[in-house]
């Protein structure tokens, strides 16, 4: 079987050497070239025609986002970003995913053995996944948003409609909750769903596979784009209509009952299906606590996290939707959920939000008076 050919682009000679060694130790992949900056990378990619590249978020001589934007317009290919664990690094990484990068890994502190071991497992898993991912040409150049992200400036938030008053909403709307699970490609897929939800939509709880340090920036970005309010979940807070709650990186999110209210539970614990946060944990709690008032949505992602729990949701009376293969970056998680018999509907990404709204309206689950 042909090996996956990888080019490593990083301004640090030490990181280039480390990543090359990690890649070349794998029987199914080979580092065929390295580059210290985007200009060298451009020629290296042209000459070597790799299957995947790893790209440092912060590069000299040319902004990494500008390079990625040009690459995805002119020669779309799988890119795995290597990102620093800083707020600025998180902002740039999210913009890179928007421009077409398949996924990212957090760069460890050189010298920490555990960090290097984790990086080796994660980067090789994601290179394998990226080599099979569905890549789309990016026709939008890097914008002022990219410049703002690269300089650490926050993008201006979209004016937010007032938080919905619970009293005019139908009784079912205060009971219903949408549960979303996503992994690779999910940052953009989740955004595409949330920005198309009306402000009187029921509560949303989201587990997106992300490490610590990135979910804070991601929640702020979603909040600025959506008509519902989006935030990182905090332990014990009430789950309200018109709000979305994102599992913090490195912690599990679940839902519990407290009297007449739903509350968020944010807890540490062992990884489930190799993930923390895990979709399995969130969806299991949805089946147990919310039952027939739950809706499940499985978006693009690698692996099968949450598939069994989504079937448990369906058995408990929940209504479930899976993203279809053609619109997924990686079809793993939806495919596994469908194989489990968990899905009522399998839909393209651009139809999901409208379908969920119509489903709620048809079951009297939300107000007909949209803001």
C-alpha positions as CSV (number, residue, x, y, z in Angstrom):
1,X,0.0,0.0,0.0
2,X,1.3,3.4,-0.9
3,X,2.4,5.6,2.0
4,X,0.8,9.0,2.7
5,X,3.4,11.6,1.6
6,X,3.6,14.5,4.0
7,X,5.4,17.9,3.9
8,X,6.1,19.7,7.2
9,X,6.0,23.5,7.2
10,X,7.3,25.1,10.4
11,X,9.8,27.9,11.1
12,X,11.3,25.9,14.0
13,X,14.1,23.5,13.0
14,X,13.5,21.5,16.1
15,X,9.8,21.1,15.4
16,X,10.5,20.2,11.8
17,X,12.9,17.5,13.0
18,X,10.5,16.2,15.6
19,X,7.5,16.0,13.2
20,X,9.6,14.4,10.5
21,X,10.8,11.7,12.9
22,X,7.2,11.1,14.2
23,X,5.9,10.7,10.7
24,X,8.7,8.5,9.4
25,X,8.2,6.1,12.3
26,X,4.8,5.3,10.9
27,X,4.6,2.3,8.5
28,X,1.9,4.0,6.4
29,X,3.3,7.5,6.0
30,X,6.5,9.4,5.0
31,X,7.8,12.9,5.4
32,X,9.0,13.7,1.9
33,X,10.0,17.3,2.6
34,X,10.2,20.2,5.0
35,X,10.0,23.9,4.7
36,X,10.9,26.8,7.0
37,X,8.5,29.4,5.6
38,X,5.6,29.7,3.1
39,X,7.8,30.7,0.1
40,X,10.0,27.6,0.5
41,X,6.8,25.6,1.2
42,X,5.2,26.8,-2.1
43,X,8.1,25.4,-4.1
44,X,8.4,22.2,-2.0
45,X,4.7,21.4,-2.5
46,X,4.9,22.1,-6.3
47,X,7.9,19.8,-6.6
48,X,6.9,17.0,-4.3
49,X,3.1,17.0,-4.7
50,X,2.4,15.7,-1.2
51,X,-0.8,14.1,0.0
52,X,-1.0,16.2,3.2
53,X,0.9,19.1,4.7
54,X,1.2,20.2,8.3
55,X,1.4,24.0,8.7
56,X,2.5,26.1,11.6
57,X,-0.1,28.7,12.4
58,X,2.5,31.5,12.9
59,X,5.0,31.7,10.0
60,X,7.7,34.2,8.9
61,X,7.8,36.2,5.6
62,X,4.2,35.5,4.8
63,X,1.2,35.3,7.2
64,X,0.2,31.7,7.6
65,X,-3.5,32.5,6.9
66,X,-2.6,34.3,3.7
67,X,-0.5,31.3,2.6
68,X,-3.4,28.9,3.5
69,X,-5.9,31.0,1.7
70,X,-3.8,31.1,-1.5
71,X,-3.2,27.3,-1.2
72,X,-6.9,26.4,-0.8
73,X,-7.8,28.6,-3.8
74,X,-5.1,27.5,-6.2
75,X,-4.2,24.0,-5.1
76,X,-6.7,22.6,-2.5
77,X,-5.2,19.9,-0.4
78,X,-5.5,18.4,3.1
79,X,-3.9,20.7,5.7
80,X,-3.4,20.0,9.4
81,X,-2.6,23.1,11.4
82,X,0.0,23.0,14.2
83,X,-1.2,25.6,16.7
84,X,0.2,27.3,19.8
85,X,-1.9,27.1,23.0
86,X,-2.6,30.8,23.3
87,X,-5.7,32.9,22.7
88,X,-4.1,34.4,19.6
89,X,-3.2,31.0,18.4
90,X,-6.7,29.8,18.9
91,X,-8.2,32.7,17.0
92,X,-5.8,32.1,14.1
93,X,-6.5,28.4,14.1
94,X,-10.3,28.9,14.0
95,X,-9.8,31.2,11.0
96,X,-7.6,28.6,9.4
97,X,-10.4,26.0,9.7
98,X,-12.8,28.5,8.1
99,X,-10.3,28.9,5.2
100,X,-10.3,25.1,4.6
101,X,-7.8,23.4,6.9
102,X,-9.1,20.0,7.8
103,X,-8.0,20.0,11.5
104,X,-5.4,21.1,13.9
105,X,-3.1,19.9,16.7
106,X,-1.9,21.9,19.7
107,X,1.9,22.2,19.7
108,X,3.4,20.8,22.9
109,X,6.2,22.3,25.0
110,X,9.4,20.8,23.6
111,X,11.0,18.6,26.2
112,X,7.8,17.3,27.9
113,X,7.8,13.6,27.2
114,X,4.1,13.1,27.8
115,X,3.3,16.1,25.5
116,X,5.5,14.7,22.7
117,X,3.9,11.2,23.0
118,X,0.4,12.7,22.8
119,X,1.4,14.9,19.8
120,X,2.8,11.8,18.0
121,X,-0.5,9.9,18.4
122,X,-2.7,12.9,17.6
123,X,-0.7,14.2,14.6
124,X,-0.4,10.8,12.9
125,X,-4.2,10.1,13.5
126,X,-5.1,13.4,12.0
127,X,-2.7,13.0,9.0
128,X,-4.4,9.6,8.2
129,X,-7.8,11.2,8.5
130,X,-6.8,14.3,6.5
131,X,-5.5,12.1,3.6
132,X,-9.1,10.8,3.2
133,X,-11.0,14.0,4.0
134,X,-13.3,15.7,1.5
135,X,-11.5,18.9,0.5
136,X,-13.3,21.9,-1.1
137,X,-11.7,24.8,-2.9
138,X,-11.8,28.0,-1.0
139,X,-12.8,30.9,-3.2
140,X,-12.7,33.6,-0.5
141,X,-9.4,35.3,0.1
142,X,-8.1,36.0,3.5
143,X,-10.0,39.0,4.9
144,X,-9.7,41.7,7.5
145,X,-11.0,39.0,9.9
146,X,-7.9,37.0,9.3
147,X,-5.7,40.1,9.9
148,X,-7.6,40.8,13.1
149,X,-7.2,37.2,14.2
150,X,-3.5,37.1,13.4
151,X,-2.9,40.3,15.4
152,X,-4.9,39.1,18.3
153,X,-7.7,41.5,17.9
154,X,-11.3,40.4,18.5
155,X,-13.6,40.6,15.6
156,X,-16.6,42.9,16.0
157,X,-19.6,41.0,17.2
158,X,-22.9,40.9,15.3
159,X,-25.6,42.9,17.1
160,X,-27.5,40.4,19.3
161,X,-31.2,40.3,19.6
162,X,-32.4,40.6,23.2
163,X,-32.5,37.3,25.0
164,X,-35.8,35.7,24.4
165,X,-38.5,36.0,27.2
166,X,-39.4,32.4,28.2
167,X,-43.0,33.3,28.9
168,X,-44.3,33.6,25.3
169,X,-42.6,30.4,24.2
170,X,-44.7,27.3,23.9
171,X,-44.4,24.9,26.9
172,X,-42.6,22.3,24.8
173,X,-40.0,24.9,23.7
174,X,-38.8,25.3,27.3
175,X,-38.6,21.5,27.6
176,X,-36.9,20.7,24.3
177,X,-33.1,20.6,23.9
178,X,-31.0,20.1,20.8
179,X,-27.9,18.0,21.4
180,X,-25.0,18.4,18.9
181,X,-22.0,16.1,18.5
182,X,-19.1,16.9,16.1
183,X,-15.4,16.4,15.5
184,X,-13.3,16.9,12.4
185,X,-14.9,19.6,10.2
186,X,-17.4,20.3,13.0
187,X,-16.3,23.8,13.9
188,X,-17.6,25.1,10.6
189,X,-20.5,22.6,10.4
190,X,-21.8,23.6,13.9
191,X,-21.4,27.3,12.9
192,X,-23.5,26.7,9.8
193,X,-26.3,25.2,11.9
194,X,-26.3,27.8,14.7
195,X,-26.2,30.9,12.5
196,X,-29.4,29.7,10.9
197,X,-31.4,29.2,14.1
198,X,-33.9,31.8,15.2
199,X,-33.4,33.6,18.5
200,X,-36.5,31.8,20.1
201,X,-35.0,28.3,19.4
202,X,-34.8,25.9,22.3
203,X,-31.6,25.3,24.2
204,X,-28.7,23.8,22.4
205,X,-25.9,21.7,24.0
206,X,-22.8,21.0,22.0
207,X,-19.8,18.6,22.3
208,X,-17.2,19.4,19.7
209,X,-13.9,17.6,20.0
210,X,-11.4,20.4,21.0
211,X,-8.5,20.7,23.4
212,X,-8.4,23.1,26.3
213,X,-7.6,26.6,25.3
214,X,-9.6,26.7,22.1
215,X,-13.2,26.4,23.1
216,X,-13.3,29.9,24.8
217,X,-12.4,31.6,21.5
218,X,-14.7,29.3,19.5
219,X,-17.7,30.1,21.7
220,X,-17.1,33.8,21.4
221,X,-16.8,33.5,17.6
222,X,-20.1,31.6,17.4
223,X,-21.8,34.1,19.7
224,X,-20.7,36.9,17.4
225,X,-22.2,35.2,14.4
226,X,-25.4,33.7,15.8
227,X,-28.8,35.1,16.8
228,X,-29.0,32.8,19.7
229,X,-26.5,33.3,22.6
230,X,-23.5,31.0,22.6
231,X,-21.1,30.4,25.5
232,X,-18.9,27.8,27.1
233,X,-20.9,25.8,29.6
234,X,-20.3,26.2,33.3
235,X,-21.1,23.6,35.9
236,X,-24.5,24.0,37.5
237,X,-25.9,26.8,35.3
238,X,-29.5,26.7,34.1
239,X,-30.0,25.6,30.5
240,X,-32.2,28.2,28.8
241,X,-34.0,28.5,25.5
242,X,-32.3,30.8,23.0
243,X,-28.9,29.8,24.3
244,X,-26.2,27.3,23.2
245,X,-23.7,25.7,25.6
246,X,-20.4,24.4,24.4
247,X,-18.4,21.8,26.3
248,X,-15.1,23.3,27.5
249,X,-12.0,21.6,26.0
250,X,-10.8,18.9,28.3
251,X,-14.0,18.5,30.2
252,X,-17.2,16.4,29.8
253,X,-20.6,18.1,29.4
254,X,-23.9,16.5,30.4
255,X,-27.4,17.6,31.3
256,X,-29.2,17.0,34.6
257,X,-32.6,17.9,36.1
258,X,-32.9,20.3,39.0
259,X,-36.6,20.5,40.0
260,X,-38.4,22.0,36.9
261,X,-35.2,23.1,35.3
262,X,-32.4,21.6,33.2
263,X,-28.8,22.4,34.3
264,X,-25.4,21.8,32.7
265,X,-22.9,19.5,34.3
266,X,-19.3,20.1,33.5
267,X,-17.0,17.5,34.9
268,X,-13.4,16.2,34.6
269,X,-13.0,12.4,34.2
270,X,-11.4,9.7,32.1
271,X,-11.7,10.1,28.3
272,X,-14.6,8.2,26.7
273,X,-14.0,6.7,23.3
274,X,-10.5,8.4,23.6
275,X,-12.2,11.8,23.8
276,X,-12.7,14.5,26.5
277,X,-15.2,16.0,26.0
278,X,-17.0,13.0,24.6
279,X,-20.2,13.1,22.6
280,X,-21.1,9.7,24.2
281,X,-21.3,11.4,27.7
282,X,-23.5,14.2,26.4
283,X,-25.9,12.0,24.4
284,X,-26.2,9.4,27.2
285,X,-27.4,12.2,29.6
286,X,-29.8,13.4,26.9
287,X,-31.4,9.9,26.7
288,X,-31.5,9.5,30.5
289,X,-32.7,13.0,31.5
290,X,-34.5,14.6,28.5
291,X,-35.8,11.5,26.7
292,X,-38.5,12.3,24.1
293,X,-38.0,16.0,24.5
294,X,-34.4,15.7,23.1
295,X,-33.3,16.2,19.5
296,X,-29.9,14.8,18.5
297,X,-27.7,16.0,15.7
298,X,-24.5,14.2,14.6
299,X,-22.3,16.3,12.4
300,X,-19.0,15.5,10.6
301,X,-16.2,13.8,12.5
302,X,-13.7,11.0,12.6
303,X,-14.5,7.8,14.6
304,X,-17.7,6.7,16.3
305,X,-17.9,8.8,19.4
306,X,-21.6,9.2,20.4
307,X,-23.1,6.7,17.9
308,X,-24.3,4.1,20.5
309,X,-25.6,6.9,22.8
310,X,-27.5,8.4,19.9
311,X,-29.3,5.1,19.4
312,X,-30.1,5.2,23.1
313,X,-31.5,8.6,22.6
314,X,-33.7,7.3,19.8
315,X,-34.9,4.4,22.0
316,X,-35.8,6.9,24.7
317,X,-38.0,8.8,22.2
318,X,-35.6,11.5,20.9
319,X,-35.7,12.7,17.3
320,X,-32.3,12.4,15.6
321,X,-30.7,13.8,12.4
322,X,-27.3,12.9,10.9
323,X,-25.3,15.0,8.4
324,X,-25.0,13.2,5.0
325,X,-21.8,12.0,3.6
326,X,-21.6,14.4,0.7
327,X,-21.5,17.5,3.0
328,X,-19.2,16.0,5.6
329,X,-15.5,16.6,5.8
330,X,-15.2,13.1,7.4
331,X,-18.3,10.9,7.5
332,X,-17.1,8.7,10.4
333,X,-19.4,9.8,13.3
334,X,-22.6,10.2,11.2
335,X,-21.9,6.9,9.4
336,X,-21.5,5.0,12.7
337,X,-24.7,6.6,14.2
338,X,-26.6,5.6,11.0
339,X,-25.2,2.1,11.2
340,X,-26.5,1.9,14.8
341,X,-30.0,2.8,13.6
342,X,-29.9,6.1,15.5
343,X,-31.0,8.4,12.7
344,X,-34.6,9.4,11.7
345,X,-33.2,11.7,8.9
346,X,-29.9,12.0,7.0
347,X,-29.6,15.5,5.5
348,X,-27.1,17.8,3.8
349,X,-25.6,20.4,6.1
350,X,-27.4,23.3,4.4
351,X,-30.9,21.8,5.1
352,X,-30.4,20.8,8.7
353,X,-31.3,24.1,10.5
354,X,-34.4,24.7,8.5
355,X,-35.5,21.1,9.0
356,X,-35.1,21.3,12.8
357,X,-37.1,24.6,13.0
358,X,-39.9,23.1,10.9
359,X,-39.9,19.9,13.0
360,X,-40.3,22.0,16.1
361,X,-43.1,24.1,14.6
362,X,-44.9,21.0,13.5
363,X,-44.8,19.6,17.0
364,X,-45.6,23.0,18.7
365,X,-42.1,23.1,20.1
366,X,-41.4,26.7,19.6
367,X,-43.0,30.1,19.3
368,X,-44.4,31.1,15.9
369,X,-43.5,34.7,16.6
370,X,-40.0,34.9,15.4
371,X,-37.9,37.9,16.3
